[in-house]
Amino acid sequence: MRPINDGHVAEPGLAVVEVAAADDETAFAVQELLAAQWAIAPADRTTREPGEPGVRLRCFLDLRQRPDS
C-alpha cells in the first residue's frame, strides 16, 4: 500500500482506516459497515502482503459528513 499522506489526515474528522481480514468478503463487509455511518472514499480492491496472513483494505473516512449528505 502507498504511504498515508498529510492530505488524508489534514483536518480533524478525517481518518484513514486499514482493515486486516481473513478474506475479501470480510474486508468489504467491514467497509460497508463504515459506509453506513460516515462518508467514505471506498476501496475497490484488497491487497495481500507477502508472508502475512489475510488481506488488507484501506479506506478514507470523513467523520464530519453523514453518508447521505
PQR file of N, CA, C, O and H, with PARSE charges and radii, in Angstrom:
ATOM      1  N   MET A   1       0.836  -1.179   0.000 -0.4000 1.5000
ATOM      2  CA  MET A   1       0.000   0.000   0.000 -0.0000 2.0000
ATOM      3  C   MET A   1       0.883   1.244   0.000  0.5500 1.7000
ATOM      4  O   MET A   1       1.982   1.265   0.555 -0.5500 1.4000
ATOM      5  N   ARG A   2       0.359   2.264  -0.639 -0.4000 1.5000
ATOM      6  CA  ARG A   2       1.082   3.532  -0.637 -0.0000 2.0000
ATOM      7  C   ARG A   2       1.037   4.153   0.763  0.5500 1.7000
ATOM      8  O   ARG A   2       0.120   3.889   1.542 -0.5500 1.4000
ATOM      9  H   ARG A   2      -0.534   2.248  -1.089  0.4000 1.0000
ATOM     10  N   PRO A   3       2.037   4.979   1.068 -0.5600 1.5000
ATOM     11  CA  PRO A   3       2.025   5.653   2.373  0.2800 2.0000
ATOM     12  C   PRO A   3       0.836   6.603   2.490  0.5500 1.7000
ATOM     13  O   PRO A   3       0.324   7.109   1.492 -0.5500 1.4000
ATOM     14  N   ILE A   4       0.415   6.832   3.721 -0.4000 1.5000
ATOM     15  CA  ILE A   4      -0.622   7.816   4.004 -0.0000 2.0000
ATOM     16  C   ILE A   4       0.029   9.190   3.902  0.5500 1.7000
ATOM     17  O   ILE A   4       1.102   9.408   4.466 -0.5500 1.4000
ATOM     18  H   ILE A   4       0.831   6.421   4.532  0.4000 1.0000
ATOM     19  N   ASN A   5      -0.614  10.127   3.183 -0.4000 1.5000
ATOM     20  CA  ASN A   5      -0.009  11.455   3.076 -0.0000 2.0000
ATOM     21  C   ASN A   5      -0.736  12.456   3.961  0.5500 1.7000
ATOM     22  O   ASN A   5      -1.819  12.174   4.474 -0.5500 1.4000
ATOM     23  H   ASN A   5      -1.485   9.950   2.726  0.4000 1.0000
ATOM     24  N   ASP A   6      -0.138  13.618   4.135 -0.4000 1.5000
ATOM     25  CA  ASP A   6      -0.681  14.650   5.019 -0.0000 2.0000
ATOM     26  C   ASP A   6      -2.108  15.041   4.669  0.5500 1.7000
ATOM     27  O   ASP A   6      -2.898  15.338   5.565 -0.5500 1.4000
ATOM     28  H   ASP A   6       0.742  13.848   3.719  0.4000 1.0000
ATOM     29  N   GLY A   7      -2.451  15.049   3.403 -0.4000 1.5000
ATOM     30  CA  GLY A   7      -3.795  15.433   2.982 -0.0000 2.0000
ATOM     31  C   GLY A   7      -4.880  14.491   3.478  0.5500 1.7000
ATOM     32  O   GLY A   7      -6.024  14.904   3.667 -0.5500 1.4000
ATOM     33  H   GLY A   7      -1.810  14.807   2.675  0.4000 1.0000
ATOM     34  N   HIS A   8      -4.534  13.245   3.688 -0.4000 1.5000
ATOM     35  CA  HIS A   8      -5.512  12.256   4.155 -0.0000 2.0000
ATOM     36  C   HIS A   8      -5.984  12.531   5.576  0.5500 1.7000
ATOM     37  O   HIS A   8      -7.089  12.137   5.949 -0.5500 1.4000
ATOM     38  H   HIS A   8      -3.605  12.909   3.534  0.4000 1.0000
ATOM     39  N   VAL A   9      -5.160  13.199   6.367 -0.4000 1.5000
ATOM     40  CA  VAL A   9      -5.493  13.478   7.768 -0.0000 2.0000
ATOM     41  C   VAL A   9      -5.223  14.950   8.112  0.5500 1.7000
ATOM     42  O   VAL A   9      -4.819  15.274   9.229 -0.5500 1.4000
ATOM     43  H   VAL A   9      -4.262  13.518   6.064  0.4000 1.0000
ATOM     44  N   ALA A  10      -5.452  15.823   7.139 -0.4000 1.5000
ATOM     45  CA  ALA A  10      -5.099  17.235   7.284 -0.0000 2.0000
ATOM     46  C   ALA A  10      -5.973  17.999   8.272  0.5500 1.7000
ATOM     47  O   ALA A  10      -5.549  19.032   8.791 -0.5500 1.4000
ATOM     48  H   ALA A  10      -5.780  15.560   6.232  0.4000 1.0000
ATOM     49  N   GLU A  11      -7.173  17.520   8.540 -0.4000 1.5000
ATOM     50  CA  GLU A  11      -8.097  18.237   9.414 -0.0000 2.0000
ATOM     51  C   GLU A  11      -8.741  17.264  10.396  0.5500 1.7000
ATOM     52  O   GLU A  11      -8.836  16.067  10.129 -0.5500 1.4000
ATOM     53  H   GLU A  11      -7.517  16.681   8.119  0.4000 1.0000
ATOM     54  N   PRO A  12      -9.187  17.803  11.552 -0.5600 1.5000
ATOM     55  CA  PRO A  12      -9.947  16.949  12.466  0.2800 2.0000
ATOM     56  C   PRO A  12     -11.184  16.387  11.756  0.5500 1.7000
ATOM     57  O   PRO A  12     -11.865  17.103  11.022 -0.5500 1.4000
ATOM     58  N   GLY A  13     -11.456  15.140  11.974 -0.4000 1.5000
ATOM     59  CA  GLY A  13     -12.600  14.492  11.347 -0.0000 2.0000
ATOM     60  C   GLY A  13     -12.243  13.642  10.145  0.5500 1.7000
ATOM     61  O   GLY A  13     -13.073  12.861   9.679 -0.5500 1.4000
ATOM     62  H   GLY A  13     -10.902  14.559  12.570  0.4000 1.0000
ATOM     63  N   LEU A  14     -11.026  13.771   9.629 -0.4000 1.5000
ATOM     64  CA  LEU A  14     -10.567  12.928   8.529 -0.0000 2.0000
ATOM     65  C   LEU A  14      -9.764  11.773   9.103  0.5500 1.7000
ATOM     66  O   LEU A  14      -8.977  11.959  10.031 -0.5500 1.4000
ATOM     67  H   LEU A  14     -10.352  14.405  10.008  0.4000 1.0000
ATOM     68  N   ALA A  15      -9.962  10.581   8.554 -0.4000 1.5000
ATOM     69  CA  ALA A  15      -9.268   9.409   9.075 -0.0000 2.0000
ATOM     70  C   ALA A  15      -8.979   8.417   7.957  0.5500 1.7000
ATOM     71  O   ALA A  15      -9.690   8.355   6.955 -0.5500 1.4000
ATOM     72  H   ALA A  15     -10.601  10.430   7.801  0.4000 1.0000
ATOM     73  N   VAL A  16      -7.940   7.662   8.152 -0.4000 1.5000
ATOM     74  CA  VAL A  16      -7.605   6.550   7.274 -0.0000 2.0000
ATOM     75  C   VAL A  16      -7.819   5.282   8.091  0.5500 1.7000
ATOM     76  O   VAL A  16      -7.311   5.155   9.205 -0.5500 1.4000
ATOM     77  H   VAL A  16      -7.362   7.712   8.967  0.4000 1.0000
ATOM     78  N   VAL A  17      -8.575   4.345   7.525 -0.4000 1.5000
ATOM     79  CA  VAL A  17      -8.847   3.086   8.218 -0.0000 2.0000
ATOM     80  C   VAL A  17      -8.258   1.955   7.391  0.5500 1.7000
ATOM     81  O   VAL A  17      -8.552   1.817   6.203 -0.5500 1.4000
ATOM     82  H   VAL A  17      -8.988   4.448   6.620  0.4000 1.0000
ATOM     83  N   GLU A  18      -7.432   1.156   8.027 -0.4000 1.5000
ATOM     84  CA  GLU A  18      -6.893  -0.026   7.386 -0.0000 2.0000
ATOM     85  C   GLU A  18      -7.516  -1.250   8.051  0.5500 1.7000
ATOM     86  O   GLU A  18      -7.483  -1.398   9.272 -0.5500 1.4000
ATOM     87  H   GLU A  18      -7.193   1.268   8.991  0.4000 1.0000
ATOM     88  N   VAL A  19      -8.074  -2.108   7.231 -0.4000 1.5000
ATOM     89  CA  VAL A  19      -8.736  -3.314   7.705 -0.0000 2.0000
ATOM     90  C   VAL A  19      -7.855  -4.506   7.347  0.5500 1.7000
ATOM     91  O   VAL A  19      -7.413  -4.642   6.206 -0.5500 1.4000
ATOM     92  H   VAL A  19      -8.101  -1.987   6.238  0.4000 1.0000
ATOM     93  N   ALA A  20      -7.610  -5.348   8.310 -0.4000 1.5000
ATOM     94  CA  ALA A  20      -6.946  -6.627   8.062 -0.0000 2.0000
ATOM     95  C   ALA A  20      -7.995  -7.704   8.300  0.5500 1.7000
ATOM     96  O   ALA A  20      -8.627  -7.745   9.355 -0.5500 1.4000
ATOM     97  H   ALA A  20      -7.969  -5.237   9.237  0.4000 1.0000
ATOM     98  N   ALA A  21      -8.175  -8.575   7.312 -0.4000 1.5000
ATOM     99  CA  ALA A  21      -9.220  -9.592   7.404 -0.0000 2.0000
ATOM    100  C   ALA A  21      -8.728 -10.894   6.766  0.5500 1.7000
ATOM    101  O   ALA A  21      -7.740 -10.918   6.032 -0.5500 1.4000
ATOM    102  H   ALA A  21      -7.661  -8.542   6.454  0.4000 1.0000
ATOM    103  N   ALA A  22      -9.442 -11.956   7.068 -0.4000 1.5000
ATOM    104  CA  ALA A  22      -9.082 -13.266   6.530 -0.0000 2.0000
ATOM    105  C   ALA A  22      -9.303 -13.352   5.022  0.5500 1.7000
ATOM    106  O   ALA A  22      -8.579 -14.060   4.323 -0.5500 1.4000
ATOM    107  H   ALA A  22     -10.245 -11.936   7.664  0.4000 1.0000
ATOM    108  N   ASP A  23     -10.328 -12.613   4.513 -0.4000 1.5000
ATOM    109  CA  ASP A  23     -10.658 -12.719   3.092 -0.0000 2.0000
ATOM    110  C   ASP A  23     -11.299 -11.423   2.598  0.5500 1.7000
ATOM    111  O   ASP A  23     -11.650 -10.544   3.385 -0.5500 1.4000
ATOM    112  H   ASP A  23     -10.916 -12.038   5.080  0.4000 1.0000
ATOM    113  N   ASP A  24     -11.440 -11.328   1.281 -0.4000 1.5000
ATOM    114  CA  ASP A  24     -12.021 -10.135   0.661 -0.0000 2.0000
ATOM    115  C   ASP A  24     -13.436  -9.862   1.165  0.5500 1.7000
ATOM    116  O   ASP A  24     -13.786  -8.719   1.460 -0.5500 1.4000
ATOM    117  H   ASP A  24     -11.155 -12.042   0.642  0.4000 1.0000
ATOM    118  N   GLU A  25     -14.242 -10.908   1.260 -0.4000 1.5000
ATOM    119  CA  GLU A  25     -15.637 -10.731   1.670 -0.0000 2.0000
ATOM    120  C   GLU A  25     -15.732 -10.054   3.035  0.5500 1.7000
ATOM    121  O   GLU A  25     -16.550  -9.155   3.230 -0.5500 1.4000
ATOM    122  H   GLU A  25     -13.958 -11.837   1.021  0.4000 1.0000
ATOM    123  N   THR A  26     -14.908 -10.479   3.965 -0.4000 1.5000
ATOM    124  CA  THR A  26     -14.928  -9.891   5.307 -0.0000 2.0000
ATOM    125  C   THR A  26     -14.449  -8.444   5.274  0.5500 1.7000
ATOM    126  O   THR A  26     -15.053  -7.580   5.910 -0.5500 1.4000
ATOM    127  H   THR A  26     -14.243 -11.209   3.807  0.4000 1.0000
ATOM    128  N   ALA A  27     -13.377  -8.172   4.546 -0.4000 1.5000
ATOM    129  CA  ALA A  27     -12.846  -6.812   4.462 -0.0000 2.0000
ATOM    130  C   ALA A  27     -13.884  -5.857   3.873  0.5500 1.7000
ATOM    131  O   ALA A  27     -14.067  -4.751   4.381 -0.5500 1.4000
ATOM    132  H   ALA A  27     -12.886  -8.874   4.030  0.4000 1.0000
ATOM    133  N   PHE A  28     -14.559  -6.277   2.808 -0.4000 1.5000
ATOM    134  CA  PHE A  28     -15.568  -5.405   2.192 -0.0000 2.0000
ATOM    135  C   PHE A  28     -16.809  -5.256   3.070  0.5500 1.7000
ATOM    136  O   PHE A  28     -17.478  -4.225   3.019 -0.5500 1.4000
ATOM    137  H   PHE A  28     -14.410  -7.176   2.396  0.4000 1.0000
ATOM    138  N   ALA A  29     -17.123  -6.272   3.873 -0.4000 1.5000
ATOM    139  CA  ALA A  29     -18.247  -6.161   4.815 -0.0000 2.0000
ATOM    140  C   ALA A  29     -17.951  -5.088   5.869  0.5500 1.7000
ATOM    141  O   ALA A  29     -18.839  -4.321   6.239 -0.5500 1.4000
ATOM    142  H   ALA A  29     -16.579  -7.110   3.914  0.4000 1.0000
ATOM    143  N   VAL A  30     -16.718  -5.036   6.347 -0.4000 1.5000
ATOM    144  CA  VAL A  30     -16.341  -4.003   7.313 -0.0000 2.0000
ATOM    145  C   VAL A  30     -16.438  -2.621   6.654  0.5500 1.7000
ATOM    146  O   VAL A  30     -16.928  -1.671   7.265 -0.5500 1.4000
ATOM    147  H   VAL A  30     -15.996  -5.659   6.046  0.4000 1.0000
ATOM    148  N   GLN A  31     -15.978  -2.518   5.429 -0.4000 1.5000
ATOM    149  CA  GLN A  31     -16.069  -1.245   4.712 -0.0000 2.0000
ATOM    150  C   GLN A  31     -17.533  -0.796   4.578  0.5500 1.7000
ATOM    151  O   GLN A  31     -17.833   0.388   4.732 -0.5500 1.4000
ATOM    152  H   GLN A  31     -15.580  -3.290   4.933  0.4000 1.0000
ATOM    153  N   GLU A  32     -18.426  -1.723   4.296 -0.4000 1.5000
ATOM    154  CA  GLU A  32     -19.846  -1.385   4.180 -0.0000 2.0000
ATOM    155  C   GLU A  32     -20.412  -0.885   5.509  0.5500 1.7000
ATOM    156  O   GLU A  32     -21.223   0.041   5.526 -0.5500 1.4000
ATOM    157  H   GLU A  32     -18.182  -2.685   4.170  0.4000 1.0000
ATOM    158  N   LEU A  33     -19.997  -1.482   6.604 -0.4000 1.5000
ATOM    159  CA  LEU A  33     -20.434  -1.015   7.925 -0.0000 2.0000
ATOM    160  C   LEU A  33     -19.984   0.421   8.165  0.5500 1.7000
ATOM    161  O   LEU A  33     -20.753   1.234   8.679 -0.5500 1.4000
ATOM    162  H   LEU A  33     -19.338  -2.235   6.590  0.4000 1.0000
ATOM    163  N   LEU A  34     -18.756   0.736   7.801 -0.4000 1.5000
ATOM    164  CA  LEU A  34     -18.260   2.106   7.946 -0.0000 2.0000
ATOM    165  C   LEU A  34     -19.029   3.069   7.045  0.5500 1.7000
ATOM    166  O   LEU A  34     -19.366   4.178   7.459 -0.5500 1.4000
ATOM    167  H   LEU A  34     -18.132   0.075   7.384  0.4000 1.0000
ATOM    168  N   ALA A  35     -19.306   2.640   5.815 -0.4000 1.5000
ATOM    169  CA  ALA A  35     -20.007   3.497   4.852 -0.0000 2.0000
ATOM    170  C   ALA A  35     -21.438   3.795   5.280  0.5500 1.7000
ATOM    171  O   ALA A  35     -22.008   4.805   4.867 -0.5500 1.4000
ATOM    172  H   ALA A  35     -19.033   1.739   5.480  0.4000 1.0000
ATOM    173  N   ALA A  36     -22.019   2.939   6.092 -0.4000 1.5000
ATOM    174  CA  ALA A  36     -23.381   3.183   6.577 -0.0000 2.0000
ATOM    175  C   ALA A  36     -23.425   4.302   7.609  0.5500 1.7000
ATOM    176  O   ALA A  36     -24.483   4.882   7.851 -0.5500 1.4000
ATOM    177  H   ALA A  36     -21.556   2.119   6.428  0.4000 1.0000
ATOM    178  N   GLN A  37     -22.286   4.608   8.216 -0.4000 1.5000
ATOM    179  CA  GLN A  37     -22.228   5.611   9.272 -0.0000 2.0000
ATOM    180  C   GLN A  37     -21.603   6.938   8.848  0.5500 1.7000
ATOM    181  O   GLN A  37     -22.023   7.998   9.314 -0.5500 1.4000
ATOM    182  H   GLN A  37     -21.426   4.137   8.019  0.4000 1.0000
ATOM    183  N   TRP A  38     -20.612   6.887   7.975 -0.4000 1.5000
ATOM    184  CA  TRP A  38     -19.855   8.080   7.600 -0.0000 2.0000
ATOM    185  C   TRP A  38     -19.607   8.113   6.099  0.5500 1.7000
ATOM    186  O   TRP A  38     -19.712   7.103   5.403 -0.5500 1.4000
ATOM    187  H   TRP A  38     -20.271   6.026   7.597  0.4000 1.0000
ATOM    188  N   ALA A  39     -19.275   9.307   5.628 -0.4000 1.5000
ATOM    189  CA  ALA A  39     -18.872   9.459   4.232 -0.0000 2.0000
ATOM    190  C   ALA A  39     -17.481   8.843   4.079  0.5500 1.7000
ATOM    191  O   ALA A  39     -16.578   9.137   4.862 -0.5500 1.4000
ATOM    192  H   ALA A  39     -19.189  10.127   6.194  0.4000 1.0000
ATOM    193  N   ILE A  40     -17.316   8.001   3.084 -0.4000 1.5000
ATOM    194  CA  ILE A  40     -16.012   7.375   2.867 -0.0000 2.0000
ATOM    195  C   ILE A  40     -15.631   7.426   1.396  0.5500 1.7000
ATOM    196  O   ILE A  40     -16.481   7.552   0.515 -0.5500 1.4000
ATOM    197  H   ILE A  40     -18.050   7.763   2.448  0.4000 1.0000
ATOM    198  N   ALA A  41     -14.332   7.324   1.157 -0.4000 1.5000
ATOM    199  CA  ALA A  41     -13.805   7.044  -0.171 -0.0000 2.0000
ATOM    200  C   ALA A  41     -13.460   5.564  -0.129  0.5500 1.7000
ATOM    201  O   ALA A  41     -12.425   5.186   0.419 -0.5500 1.4000
ATOM    202  H   ALA A  41     -13.641   7.222   1.873  0.4000 1.0000
ATOM    203  N   PRO A  42     -14.317   4.721  -0.702 -0.5600 1.5000
ATOM    204  CA  PRO A  42     -14.140   3.275  -0.546  0.2800 2.0000
ATOM    205  C   PRO A  42     -13.005   2.721  -1.391  0.5500 1.7000
ATOM    206  O   PRO A  42     -12.611   3.294  -2.406 -0.5500 1.4000
ATOM    207  N   ALA A  43     -12.500   1.599  -0.940 -0.4000 1.5000
ATOM    208  CA  ALA A  43     -11.513   0.848  -1.709 -0.0000 2.0000
ATOM    209  C   ALA A  43     -12.257  -0.065  -2.678  0.5500 1.7000
ATOM    210  O   ALA A  43     -13.349  -0.543  -2.371 -0.5500 1.4000
ATOM    211  H   ALA A  43     -12.819   1.133  -0.115  0.4000 1.0000
ATOM    212  N   ASP A  44     -11.673  -0.305  -3.831 -0.4000 1.5000
ATOM    213  CA  ASP A  44     -12.309  -1.206  -4.795 -0.0000 2.0000
ATOM    214  C   ASP A  44     -11.619  -2.562  -4.858  0.5500 1.7000
ATOM    215  O   ASP A  44     -12.067  -3.464  -5.566 -0.5500 1.4000
ATOM    216  H   ASP A  44     -10.785   0.082  -4.080  0.4000 1.0000
ATOM    217  N   ARG A  45     -10.517  -2.700  -4.106 -0.4000 1.5000
ATOM    218  CA  ARG A  45      -9.813  -3.982  -4.073 -0.0000 2.0000
ATOM    219  C   ARG A  45      -9.039  -4.096  -2.769  0.5500 1.7000
ATOM    220  O   ARG A  45      -8.795  -3.104  -2.083 -0.5500 1.4000
ATOM    221  H   ARG A  45     -10.153  -1.967  -3.531  0.4000 1.0000
ATOM    222  N   THR A  46      -8.666  -5.302  -2.446 -0.4000 1.5000
ATOM    223  CA  THR A  46      -7.814  -5.563  -1.287 -0.0000 2.0000
ATOM    224  C   THR A  46      -6.400  -5.832  -1.783  0.5500 1.7000
ATOM    225  O   THR A  46      -6.165  -6.006  -2.979 -0.5500 1.4000
ATOM    226  H   THR A  46      -8.865  -6.109  -3.002  0.4000 1.0000
ATOM    227  N   THR A  47      -5.469  -5.860  -0.845 -0.4000 1.5000
ATOM    228  CA  THR A  47      -4.090  -6.217  -1.182 -0.0000 2.0000
ATOM    229  C   THR A  47      -3.648  -7.353  -0.272  0.5500 1.7000
ATOM    230  O   THR A  47      -4.197  -7.560   0.811 -0.5500 1.4000
ATOM    231  H   THR A  47      -5.660  -5.718   0.126  0.4000 1.0000
ATOM    232  N   ARG A  48      -2.652  -8.076  -0.736 -0.4000 1.5000
ATOM    233  CA  ARG A  48      -2.048  -9.147   0.057 -0.0000 2.0000
ATOM    234  C   ARG A  48      -0.575  -8.806   0.233  0.5500 1.7000
ATOM    235  O   ARG A  48       0.121  -8.482  -0.730 -0.5500 1.4000
ATOM    236  H   ARG A  48      -2.207  -7.908  -1.615  0.4000 1.0000
ATOM    237  N   GLU A  49      -0.115  -8.882   1.472 -0.4000 1.5000
ATOM    238  CA  GLU A  49       1.297  -8.645   1.774 -0.0000 2.0000
ATOM    239  C   GLU A  49       2.005  -9.998   1.815  0.5500 1.7000
ATOM    240  O   GLU A  49       1.585 -10.886   2.557 -0.5500 1.4000
ATOM    241  H   GLU A  49      -0.681  -9.144   2.254  0.4000 1.0000
ATOM    242  N   PRO A  50       3.058 -10.166   1.042 -0.5600 1.5000
ATOM    243  CA  PRO A  50       3.781 -11.440   1.066  0.2800 2.0000
ATOM    244  C   PRO A  50       4.234 -11.792   2.482  0.5500 1.7000
ATOM    245  O   PRO A  50       4.790 -10.957   3.196 -0.5500 1.4000
ATOM    246  N   GLY A  51       3.991 -13.021   2.868 -0.4000 1.5000
ATOM    247  CA  GLY A  51       4.400 -13.510   4.175 -0.0000 2.0000
ATOM    248  C   GLY A  51       3.460 -13.158   5.316  0.5500 1.7000
ATOM    249  O   GLY A  51       3.680 -13.584   6.450 -0.5500 1.4000
ATOM    250  H   GLY A  51       3.539 -13.699   2.289  0.4000 1.0000
ATOM    251  N   GLU A  52       2.404 -12.377   5.032 -0.4000 1.5000
ATOM    252  CA  GLU A  52       1.427 -12.028   6.068 -0.0000 2.0000
ATOM    253  C   GLU A  52       0.092 -12.697   5.745  0.5500 1.7000
ATOM    254  O   GLU A  52      -0.267 -12.844   4.577 -0.5500 1.4000
ATOM    255  H   GLU A  52       2.226 -12.031   4.111  0.4000 1.0000
ATOM    256  N   PRO A  53      -0.638 -13.099   6.782 -0.5600 1.5000
ATOM    257  CA  PRO A  53      -1.922 -13.769   6.531  0.2800 2.0000
ATOM    258  C   PRO A  53      -3.002 -12.783   6.089  0.5500 1.7000
ATOM    259  O   PRO A  53      -2.936 -11.596   6.408 -0.5500 1.4000
ATOM    260  N   GLY A  54      -3.980 -13.274   5.364 -0.4000 1.5000
ATOM    261  CA  GLY A  54      -5.168 -12.499   5.024 -0.0000 2.0000
ATOM    262  C   GLY A  54      -4.946 -11.392   4.011  0.5500 1.7000
ATOM    263  O   GLY A  54      -3.969 -11.386   3.262 -0.5500 1.4000
ATOM    264  H   GLY A  54      -4.034 -14.238   5.104  0.4000 1.0000
ATOM    265  N   VAL A  55      -5.879 -10.459   4.012 -0.4000 1.5000
ATOM    266  CA  VAL A  55      -5.869  -9.339   3.073 -0.0000 2.0000
ATOM    267  C   VAL A  55      -5.935  -8.026   3.841  0.5500 1.7000
ATOM    268  O   VAL A  55      -6.279  -7.993   5.022 -0.5500 1.4000
ATOM    269  H   VAL A  55      -6.672 -10.464   4.621  0.4000 1.0000
ATOM    270  N   ARG A  56      -5.597  -6.951   3.145 -0.4000 1.5000
ATOM    271  CA  ARG A  56      -5.676  -5.603   3.702 -0.0000 2.0000
ATOM    272  C   ARG A  56      -6.550  -4.755   2.799  0.5500 1.7000
ATOM    273  O   ARG A  56      -6.585  -4.941   1.583 -0.5500 1.4000
ATOM    274  H   ARG A  56      -5.317  -6.978   2.186  0.4000 1.0000
ATOM    275  N   LEU A  57      -7.255  -3.817   3.421 -0.4000 1.5000
ATOM    276  CA  LEU A  57      -8.096  -2.871   2.683 -0.0000 2.0000
ATOM    277  C   LEU A  57      -7.946  -1.522   3.378  0.5500 1.7000
ATOM    278  O   LEU A  57      -7.961  -1.457   4.607 -0.5500 1.4000
ATOM    279  H   LEU A  57      -7.226  -3.666   4.409  0.4000 1.0000
ATOM    280  N   ARG A  58      -7.804  -0.452   2.611 -0.4000 1.5000
ATOM    281  CA  ARG A  58      -7.686   0.888   3.181 -0.0000 2.0000
ATOM    282  C   ARG A  58      -8.788   1.769   2.595  0.5500 1.7000
ATOM    283  O   ARG A  58      -8.979   1.822   1.380 -0.5500 1.4000
ATOM    284  H   ARG A  58      -7.792  -0.505   1.613  0.4000 1.0000
ATOM    285  N   CYS A  59      -9.506   2.457   3.482 -0.4000 1.5000
ATOM    286  CA  CYS A  59     -10.496   3.434   3.020 -0.0000 2.0000
ATOM    287  C   CYS A  59     -10.313   4.718   3.814  0.5500 1.7000
ATOM    288  O   CYS A  59      -9.695   4.727   4.878 -0.5500 1.4000
ATOM    289  H   CYS A  59      -9.350   2.414   4.468  0.4000 1.0000
ATOM    290  N   PHE A  60     -10.858   5.792   3.281 -0.4000 1.5000
ATOM    291  CA  PHE A  60     -10.681   7.114   3.847 -0.0000 2.0000
ATOM    292  C   PHE A  60     -12.030   7.621   4.321  0.5500 1.7000
ATOM    293  O   PHE A  60     -12.994   7.652   3.556 -0.5500 1.4000
ATOM    294  H   PHE A  60     -11.361   5.785   2.416  0.4000 1.0000
ATOM    295  N   LEU A  61     -12.099   8.021   5.589 -0.4000 1.5000
ATOM    296  CA  LEU A  61     -13.360   8.470   6.196 -0.0000 2.0000
ATOM    297  C   LEU A  61     -13.358   9.974   6.401  0.5500 1.7000
ATOM    298  O   LEU A  61     -12.324  10.589   6.667 -0.5500 1.4000
ATOM    299  H   LEU A  61     -11.317   7.996   6.211  0.4000 1.0000
ATOM    300  N   ASP A  62     -14.532  10.541   6.271 -0.4000 1.5000
ATOM    301  CA  ASP A  62     -14.769  11.933   6.655 -0.0000 2.0000
ATOM    302  C   ASP A  62     -15.867  11.897   7.714  0.5500 1.7000
ATOM    303  O   ASP A  62     -17.053  11.834   7.388 -0.5500 1.4000
ATOM    304  H   ASP A  62     -15.371  10.042   6.055  0.4000 1.0000
ATOM    305  N   LEU A  63     -15.464  11.938   8.982 -0.4000 1.5000
ATOM    306  CA  LEU A  63     -16.414  11.831  10.085 -0.0000 2.0000
ATOM    307  C   LEU A  63     -17.301  13.055  10.209  0.5500 1.7000
ATOM    308  O   LEU A  63     -18.275  13.040  10.961 -0.5500 1.4000
ATOM    309  H   LEU A  63     -14.501  11.990   9.247  0.4000 1.0000
ATOM    310  N   ARG A  64     -16.977  14.119   9.477 -0.4000 1.5000
ATOM    311  CA  ARG A  64     -17.772  15.353   9.533 -0.0000 2.0000
ATOM    312  C   ARG A  64     -19.021  15.248   8.695  0.5500 1.7000
ATOM    313  O   ARG A  64     -19.935  16.059   8.846 -0.5500 1.4000
ATOM    314  H   ARG A  64     -16.186  14.132   8.866  0.4000 1.0000
ATOM    315  N   GLN A  65     -19.084  14.264   7.811 -0.4000 1.5000
ATOM    316  CA  GLN A  65     -20.212  14.127   6.890 -0.0000 2.0000
ATOM    317  C   GLN A  65     -20.929  12.806   7.108  0.5500 1.7000
ATOM    318  O   GLN A  65     -20.300  11.780   7.367 -0.5500 1.4000
ATOM    319  H   GLN A  65     -18.342  13.605   7.689  0.4000 1.0000
ATOM    320  N   ARG A  66     -22.238  12.839   7.001 -0.4000 1.5000
ATOM    321  CA  ARG A  66     -23.034  11.619   7.010 -0.0000 2.0000
ATOM    322  C   ARG A  66     -23.022  11.058   5.584  0.5500 1.7000
ATOM    323  O   ARG A  66     -22.800  11.814   4.639 -0.5500 1.4000
ATOM    324  H   ARG A  66     -22.750  13.672   6.791  0.4000 1.0000
ATOM    325  N   PRO A  67     -23.253   9.769   5.408 -0.5600 1.5000
ATOM    326  CA  PRO A  67     -23.192   9.194   4.060  0.2800 2.0000
ATOM    327  C   PRO A  67     -24.278   9.713   3.114  0.5500 1.7000
ATOM    328  O   PRO A  67     -24.114   9.630   1.897 -0.5500 1.4000
ATOM    329  N   ASP A  68     -25.371  10.241   3.640 -0.4000 1.5000
ATOM    330  CA  ASP A  68     -26.455  10.723   2.778 -0.0000 2.0000
ATOM    331  C   ASP A  68     -26.356  12.209   2.466  0.5500 1.7000
ATOM    332  O   ASP A  68     -27.257  12.766   1.839 -0.5500 1.4000
ATOM    333  H   ASP A  68     -25.504  10.309   4.629  0.4000 1.0000
ATOM    334  N   SER A  69     -25.271  12.868   2.895 -0.4000 1.5000
ATOM    335  CA  SER A  69     -25.140  14.305   2.620 -0.0000 2.0000
ATOM    336  C   SER A  69     -24.275  14.563   1.405  0.5500 1.7000
ATOM    337  O   SER A  69     -24.061  15.717   1.034 -0.5500 1.4000
ATOM    338  H   SER A  69     -24.539  12.416   3.405  0.4000 1.0000
TER
END
